[in-house]
Amino acid sequence: MCDHYFAPLNTNANDCIKAIQEEAFALGISLKTRHREVAPNQYEMAPYFGRVTQQIDQNLVIMQLCEEVAARYNLACLFQEKPFADINGSGKHHNWSVGTSCGINLLNAKQVEKASGSASTFPIVLAAIISGVDKHGDLMRAAISCPGNDFRLGACEAPPAVISAYLGGSVTDFLDAYRQGKV
């Protein structure tokens, strides 16, 4: 099912998403990203980063816009996590990051080092975040648990029963260099 991931959008869907983005922008909600997702006729757009409390409210407005605008293009929006057996679902989710009130992204090693003046600060901050995920994964799980999410198993999205911290290549390389005393 993942063979068309990021393939070009069909014209009607692309026009619809553009219209959704334009209407959202008129309401002060900036959206970017416009691409296919894993399931057939599944598409994604994403808001710019913002305060989580505002983003959640905006997400609800966007969902309403999606349904209204899609109807004008003879399309339908499904936000169910897994509406059909053996097909990856849609739904809405929030990605998050951790930052200071001064705008320093605590998951950006260079910003943390520059602000703190120490290369040791970022690994400490990262270790604290990972420790929090490890110690409080049950609370994170409880915050997102619902029947729809619980049965969203497999495909290209991890089910919420999997609470993990994926560091990615650049952070792993940074930590390995730090461990070796190269940073």
KADA-V888191 format. One record per pair of residues at least 12 apart in sequence whose ideal C-beta (glycine too) atoms are under 10 Angstrom apart, sorted by sequence separation. I is the first residue (numbers start at 1). J is the second residue. D is the distance in Angstrom with one decimal. If there is no record, write none. Layout:
I&J&D + I&J&D
This chain:
21&33&9.6 + 33&45&5.3 + 34&46&9.1 + 47&59&7.4 + 65&77&9.4 + 66&78&9.9 + 67&79&8.5 + 78&90&5.5 + 79&91&5.6 + 81&93&9.6 + 99&111&8.9 + 100&112&9.3 + 103&115&9.7 + 104&116&8.9 + 109&121&9.0 + 110&122&8.5 + 112&124&9.2 + 149&161&8.9 + 21&34&7.4 + 32&45&7.2 + 33&46&4.2 + 64&77&9.7 + 66&79&8.0 + 77&90&8.0 + 78&91&9.0 + 79&92&6.1 + 102&115&7.5 + 109&122&4.3 + 112&125&6.2 + 17&31&8.6 + 20&34&9.5 + 31&45&4.9 + 32&46&6.0 + 33&47&8.9 + 63&77&7.6 + 108&122&8.2 + 109&123&8.4 + 112&126&8.9 + 146&160&8.7 + 31&46&6.7 + 32&47&7.7 + 33&48&9.7 + 47&62&7.3 + 100&115&7.7 + 106&121&9.2 + 107&122&8.7 + 145&160&6.5 + 17&33&9.6 + 18&34&7.6 + 31&47&5.5 + 32&48&6.3 + 46&62&10.0 + 63&79&6.2 + 106&122&8.1 + 109&125&9.3 + 144&160&4.8 + 145&161&8.7 + 17&34&5.3 + 30&47&6.6 + 31&48&7.6 + 45&62&8.1 + 109&126&8.3 + 143&160&9.2 + 17&35&9.4 + 29&47&6.4 + 30&48&4.7 + 107&125&8.1 + 142&160&9.8 + 29&48&8.9 + 30&49&9.9 + 106&125&5.1 + 107&126&7.4 + 141&160&6.1 + 144&163&9.4 + 14&34&7.1 + 30&50&8.7 + 106&126&8.3 + 140&160&8.4 + 141&161&6.9 + 13&34&9.3 + 24&45&8.7 + 29&50&9.2 + 45&66&8.9 + 141&162&9.3 + 106&128&9.3 + 107&129&7.7 + 141&163&5.9 + 13&36&8.7 + 20&43&9.9 + 24&47&8.2 + 43&66&9.8 + 106&129&7.6 + 140&163&5.6 + 21&45&6.4 + 137&161&10.0 + 139&163&9.8 + 9&34&6.8 + 20&45&7.1 + 29&54&9.3 + 137&162&9.6 + 138&163&8.3 + 9&35&7.2 + 10&36&9.2 + 17&43&6.1 + 28&54&9.8 + 29&55&9.3 + 66&92&9.6 + 137&163&3.9 + 8&35&9.0 + 9&36&6.2 + 16&43&8.7 + 17&44&9.1 + 18&45&9.7 + 31&58&9.2 + 98&125&8.1 + 136&163&9.1 + 137&164&8.6 + 7&35&8.6 + 8&36&7.7 + 13&41&7.2 + 17&45&5.9 + 29&57&9.5 + 30&58&9.3 + 98&126&9.9 + 137&165&9.6 + 6&35&5.4 + 7&36&5.2 + 13&42&9.8 + 14&43&8.6 + 29&58&4.8 + 63&92&6.5 + 134&163&8.6 + 5&35&8.4 + 6&36&5.8 + 13&43&5.8 + 28&58&8.4 + 29&59&9.1 + 62&92&8.2 + 98&128&9.7 + 133&163&6.4 + 134&164&9.7 + 5&36&6.3 + 6&37&8.7 + 10&41&8.0 + 27&58&8.3 + 31&62&7.2 + 98&129&6.5 + 133&164&7.7 + 134&165&8.0 + 4&36&6.1 + 5&37&7.0 + 6&38&9.8 + 9&41&9.8 + 29&61&6.5 + 43&75&9.8 + 60&92&8.9 + 133&165&5.1 + 4&37&9.4 + 5&38&5.7 + 10&43&9.4 + 28&61&9.6 + 29&62&6.4 + 59&92&5.7 + 132&165&9.5 + 4&38&8.5 + 5&39&9.6 + 9&43&6.4 + 24&58&7.9 + 27&61&6.5 + 31&65&9.7 + 41&75&8.6 + 43&77&9.5 + 59&93&9.1 + 98&132&9.9 + 130&164&9.7 + 131&165&9.7 + 2&37&9.7 + 3&38&9.8 + 4&39&9.3 + 27&62&9.1 + 41&76&9.8 + 59&94&7.2 + 130&165&4.9 + 2&38&5.6 + 4&40&7.3 + 29&65&8.5 + 42&78&8.7 + 56&92&9.5 + 129&165&7.3 + 1&38&6.1 + 2&39&9.5 + 4&41&9.8 + 5&42&9.5 + 24&61&7.4 + 41&78&9.4 + 130&167&8.4 + 1&39&6.6 + 4&42&9.7 + 6&44&9.8 + 23&61&9.6 + 24&62&5.8 + 27&65&8.0 + 56&94&6.9 + 1&40&7.7 + 23&62&9.4 + 26&65&10.0 + 39&78&9.7 + 55&94&6.3 + 126&165&8.8 + 55&95&9.7 + 1&42&9.9 + 21&62&9.4 + 24&65&5.9 + 55&96&9.2 + 126&167&7.9 + 20&62&7.4 + 23&65&5.4 + 24&66&9.3 + 52&94&6.7 + 22&65&9.9 + 23&66&9.7 + 39&82&9.2 + 21&65&9.2 + 39&83&9.0 + 40&84&9.8 + 52&96&6.5 + 20&65&5.4 + 23&68&8.4 + 24&69&9.4 + 39&84&8.2 + 42&87&8.6 + 52&97&9.8 + 126&171&7.3 + 19&65&9.0 + 20&66&5.7 + 23&69&6.4 + 42&88&7.0 + 44&90&8.9 + 49&95&8.7 + 20&67&9.8 + 22&69&9.2 + 39&86&10.0 + 40&87&7.4 + 42&89&8.3 + 43&90&8.9 + 46&93&9.9 + 47&94&9.2 + 49&96&9.3 + 20&68&8.9 + 21&69&9.5 + 39&87&5.0 + 40&88&9.4 + 42&90&5.8 + 47&95&9.9 + 49&97&7.1 + 123&171&9.9 + 126&174&9.0 + 127&175&9.4 + 17&66&8.8 + 19&68&9.9 + 20&69&4.8 + 38&87&8.7 + 39&88&4.4 + 41&90&9.9 + 46&95&8.1 + 122&171&9.0 + 126&175&7.4 + 16&66&8.6 + 19&69&5.1 + 20&70&7.8 + 38&88&4.2 + 39&89&7.1 + 49&99&9.0 + 94&144&10.0 + 18&69&9.6 + 19&70&9.2 + 37&88&7.4 + 38&89&9.2 + 39&90&7.4 + 93&144&9.0 + 123&174&8.2 + 17&69&8.6 + 37&89&9.8 + 38&90&9.7 + 122&174&7.5 + 123&175&6.3 + 126&178&9.9 + 16&69&6.0 + 17&70&9.2 + 19&72&7.4 + 20&73&9.6 + 37&90&7.6 + 122&175&8.9 + 15&69&9.8 + 16&70&5.8 + 19&73&7.4 + 16&71&9.6 + 119&174&9.5 + 123&178&5.5 + 16&72&7.8 + 17&73&9.4 + 49&105&9.4 + 93&149&9.6 + 122&178&8.1 + 123&179&8.7 + 13&70&9.1 + 15&72&10.0 + 16&73&4.1 + 20&77&9.2 + 91&148&7.5 + 12&70&10.0 + 15&73&6.5 + 16&74&9.2 + 17&75&9.8 + 91&149&8.2 + 119&177&9.8 + 120&178&8.1 + 16&75&5.7 + 89&148&8.1 + 119&178&7.0 + 13&73&7.9 + 15&75&9.9 + 89&149&9.8 + 107&167&9.6 + 123&183&8.6 + 12&73&5.7 + 16&77&9.2 + 91&152&7.6 + 107&168&9.9 + 109&170&8.4 + 122&183&8.9 + 12&74&7.6 + 13&75&6.9 + 89&151&9.4 + 109&171&7.3 + 12&75&6.9 + 89&152&5.9 + 108&171&9.6 + 120&183&8.8 + 88&152&8.5 + 93&157&8.6 + 107&171&7.8 + 110&174&9.4 + 119&183&4.9 + 81&146&8.7 + 83&148&9.7 + 109&174&5.3 + 81&147&9.2 + 82&148&7.3 + 88&154&8.3 + 89&155&7.9 + 91&157&8.7 + 109&175&9.1 + 81&148&4.2 + 82&149&9.4 + 88&155&3.8 + 93&160&10.0 + 80&148&6.7 + 81&149&6.0 + 86&154&8.9 + 87&155&7.9 + 88&156&6.1 + 89&157&7.9 + 79&148&9.7 + 81&150&9.2 + 82&151&6.4 + 86&155&8.7 + 88&157&6.5 + 109&178&8.9 + 81&151&7.5 + 82&152&5.1 + 113&183&8.6 + 81&152&4.4 + 82&153&8.1 + 80&152&9.5 + 82&154&9.4 + 82&155&8.2 + 109&183&8.4 + 82&157&9.4 + 81&157&8.8 + 82&159&10.0 + 81&159&9.6 + 81&160&9.9 + 5&88&9.9 + 1&86&8.3 + 1&87&7.0 + 2&88&8.5 + 1&88&6.5 + 39&155&7.9 + 38&155&6.1 + 39&156&9.1 + 38&156&4.6 + 37&156&8.3 + 38&157&7.6 + 37&157&9.4 + 5&156&7.5 + 2&155&8.2 + 1&155&7.0 + 2&156&5.8 + 1&156&8.1
